[in-house]
Amino acid sequence: MSKLRLLFIKEAQASYISHLDLLRTFQRAFPRTELDIKHSQGYHPHPIISIVLPLPVGQSSDCELLDFEVTQDTDGSGIAEKLNTGMPSGLRVLDCYPATRPVRDLAYLRADVTFEYDAGVPAGAAEALTALFTRPALVIQKRTKRKDLADVDIAPMIQEVHFLSGAQAVTGTVVVQVTEARPTYAMQVEGGWLTLSASLKILSKDAAQPAGLATLYGGEPVSATPGEQLDFAAAPAASSAAASESADSAASSETEAETDQRLESLNTLMSALDSYGMLGDATRMEFADTEEMAFLYQDRISVLLGTLNELDYKLKLAQYVLLNQDGKGCAATDTGLLDLSHLSASSTRKFRFAQGEPTLPSGYLVPEVSTPVENPDAAEADPPADAELSAEMSAAPEADPAAGAETPPTEEAANQETTNQG
């Protein structure tokens, strides 16, 4: 296995190719190299390639970098020539070589800065600017995806700074680390699909669904323009002819507050899933109704959460069942529905796992993956009956989630129910 890096030029008409379309262009060009590109693992495998610091649409560059992996052992010789035989106008590969330096060492932006003074450079200006940019902490305010202002310390991002004084100006260089916005989620909207980054920034809009990305379902956003943050508008309040003006105003405020919780609920769910090590396996998240939050785990098990009340308790139990931590949870091939929507640490309500097809509030159906049948006789055999596992959880908040899943959700446990006596 080899990790390789392409050095290529993007200019002229090619400068108007978007980031995702550029990735697709290289994906379609790679078969000419006769190399086996490494793919991701899962139900929707895709080639593992990435562009370091992708350019905005309309900008050209003669020093672009693309990283990829191949299953063969090679030093990259001859790959550039093979790729160039079919590249569109404006794209040209200069070299292909082993990727010895990590991408994080290349993800820096060099900014040349000039401060001009009509009355001449003040005494000590270069020293003062250097001291400013080399502070142990340099806090600025940044507008977040929730449109709030947050304090961000940019001092750790500054790798190098240098200023020199002249007669009328101070010139300098600041090298700042930049984090690439990578395609992470896809969301269907009117007229196509949005591709979003991990921070829910809209990267592009396409007619076809992006392959290999987790999907989000939350309703129509305020804007589908690339570069904007994902956001949702408040639904109009229901009005009545007999209602007074003050009542309408109060109803409008209440409806707006409820609707505005969608994005906040999504962020809360994503953060919690990440802390429990399940965000990377969540292939779909639904938040259109904050009373019916849900996610799909590995395209095979739907998890119904209901509201986000006692989310930690619910996800702790989901982690125990889905990750099969002690052999009493779900097997790696199990499919079905895990209902935690009525569960809380202070009640004796039951959670339920039902084997079968995963079911989500939106009615979404997981696309079938066609696989070759090796044994036709086995394919004609009757499928096993659906199995259900129900367990009653203890009312004590500190109860071990394991107590609620004493029977593994296997075929032998079909239609069995156990109760935790605390």
Secondary structure, 3 states (H helix, E strand, C coil): CEEEEEEEEECHHHHHCCHHHHHHHHHHHHHHHCCCECECCCCCCCECEEEECCCCCCCCEEEEEEEEEECCCCCCCCHHHHHHCCCCCCEEEEEEEECCCCHHHCCEEEEEEEEECCCCCCCCHHHHHHHHHCCCCCEEEEECCCCCEEEEECHHHEEEEEEEECCCEEEEEEEEECCCCCCCEEEEECCEEEEECCCCEEEEEECCCCCCCEEEECCCCCCCCCCCECCCCCCCCCCCCCCCHHHHHHHHHHHHHHHCHHHHHHHHHHHHHHHCCCHHHEEEEECCCCCCEEEEECCCEEEEEECCCCHHHHHHHHHHHHCCCCCCCCCCCCCEEEECCCCCCCCCCEEEEEECCCCCCCCCCCCCCCCCCCCHHHHCCCCCCCCEEEEECCCCCCCCHHHHHCCCCCHHHCCEEEECCC
